[in-house]
Amino acid sequence: MSGASSIPKMLSVTSVIPDGLLDCESEGLADLLSGPTLLHLPGRQTAPLFVSVLLHGNEVTGWLAIRSLLQAYADRELPRALSVFIGNVEAARYGKRLLDGQPDYNRIWFSPDTPASSPEEHMVRQVVEEMRRRNVFGSLDIHNNTGLNPYYGCIRREDESFFYLASLFSRTIVHFLKPEGVQSEAFSDLCPAATLECGRPGDPAGTVRAVEYIEDCMRLTHFPDRPIPFRDIDVYHTAAVVEVPEETSFVFSSNGQGHSVGKFPEQNSPDVVFQENIDRLNFSEVLPGALWGRIEREGARPLLVRNEQGEDVTNRFFSFTNGEIRLIASVMPSMLTLDTGVVRQDCFCYLMERYSPKGNAQEKSS
């Protein structure tokens, strides 16, 4: 790779579980490991299952699940070879999604045709190529979220094997094309790939579900090629992403006494006040007219909505009149969050529509 010699070494690759690893909490991994680590373990079936954890340092369920699984198999052979990528251990040390100056570890998995712009991008390309050489069987990327969401699986490709892989985790499946540069995008060219949303970080039920799911995937011998009955799954498509513009300050409150300020914590009067507990709208049909918040400063731009092509479609979904932020279209939000750090580093939420995977024919929710 051109210029590779000037790139700092970031990735450690090992086939041996380091001493103390299976007793380590996520915040201690940075002291035990030299950085992001790719761990290869043998199993009865040789084509490995790939699992990435801690791409966001505060989303610990993936690590807790892998740790629990490997503890359970300490004296037994794994059903299938397993490759685990332990990602942003430095951010995990501080319980942060990412640290200042770091890229988002789940926005750097771009095509090799795209010039890499950071050492982290070069690193994950090493991971992808390593797994390509090992004839990877399937890929799982385990995440948490901060709002009220069900467990659900996300896929990038409309393919029976992808739907099947996601359906083993949950009947709720989201097909998405944005954001780009995510892990499941890169691995979709190699094998069936799914992103798992396991609820809030540290939820014991989410960890148990993830352990069971990883084990189920390791026991698979192949992916069935028959279609999954649509009645057995609920499939949604992400149509748009909603952001709070960088210059807009905000709080979440029903009475103006917000509990969490956005970009400017020193401001006594935020630009926008969003409804308290708005994350309760996740995965529910929200009808036109629903109030999402109030505009406290005249001229403030409260929301920016972009479709899959990156076009500004804010006026298709929201009206900002009489100081109120109201829906003007039926939507199904996902990943609405009350965590202002996540809003700033990622987005406010996604807007989805229900559809059938058959021929990409969309069916609006009723």
Summary of the structure (lengths in Angstrom):
residues: 366
radius of gyration: 21.0
end to end distance: 51.7
largest distance: 66.0
contacts: 1186
relative contact order: 0.12
helix: 26%
strand: 26%
